[in-house]
Amino acid sequence: PMVDKALQGVYPPGSTWKMIVAAAVLGSKTWTTETSVVCNGYHQVGRRAFKCWNKRGHGRVALHEALRGSCDVYFYRAGLAMGIDEVSRYASMFGMGEPTGVGINSESGGLNPSTDWKKRRYGERGGSWTGGDTASAVIGQGYTLATPMQMLQMTATLANGGLVYQPQLVDRAIAADGTTIWRGEPRVRKRVDLAPEHFEAIRSGMFAVVEEAGGTAHRQQLKTLAYAGKTGTAQVVRLGASNKKQFRDHAWFVAFAPYDQPEVAVVV
């Protein structure tokens, strides 16, 4: 109870990480928004079949449909097509792997894995990056870890078109006579190198998550407010046959609103 989970808790972000992978595959020009794959419910990597959460598969999907339905197979294949280092490079642009700089408590930086990181961590003998490592990492599992504050920063960055702001807790200080004696000015820490049309494609996919049939958060649609979001589920451990309570998954939701003129970003 004494751990500040928003800043110090590191968790696998699950499918909320997929927007970063989308940015990487578009920004690196590995794929376009129209590149499609067929999801039959799994993708074979070496000897292991990496499953999609939808066991029946999503059929043929491009980026929009892949975000809307959170198709794992699309992102497995996207990650393998460009490689983990390209994903890691874009994740770094979004501020992953380092503290956000909010300025309180001992903030964690999470973990933005790469081939070099694994070599440093496990040495030359055990540090070879594998295709299976990539498949796990690009759906926000495996070695990938993030704090809720980092995922909030990422969501706000998508909403505003690529500016990574340092989070602030205090807007201004007002004296007894009502005058403003200090105001916190916005500070841009990073910029994401991604074309405006690619940001819009990712935001459109997040809008479909909530607003379109087949979206994983369609039941959370609000009649009075159009907003964009993304669900995420990450296994703590592999579930056994008993499906015991302590093995329940981490559940995530990130969102920004209103969709057309974003003012608020949220992470749960």
Buried (B, 14 or more C-beta within 10 A) or exposed (E): EEEBEBBBBBBBBBBBBBBBBBBBBBBBEBBEBEBBBEBEBBBEBEEEEBBBBBEEBBBEBBBBBBBBBBBBBBBBBBBBBBBBBBBBBBBBBBBBBBBBBBEEEEBBBBBBBBBEBBBEEEEEEEBEBEBBBBBBBBBBBBBBBBBBBBBBBBBBBBBBBBBBBBBEEEEEEEEEEEEEEEEEEEEEBBEBEBEEEBBEBBBBBBBBBBBBEEBBBBEBBEEEEBBBBBBBBBEEEEEEEEEEEEEEBBEBBBBBBEBEEBEEBBBE
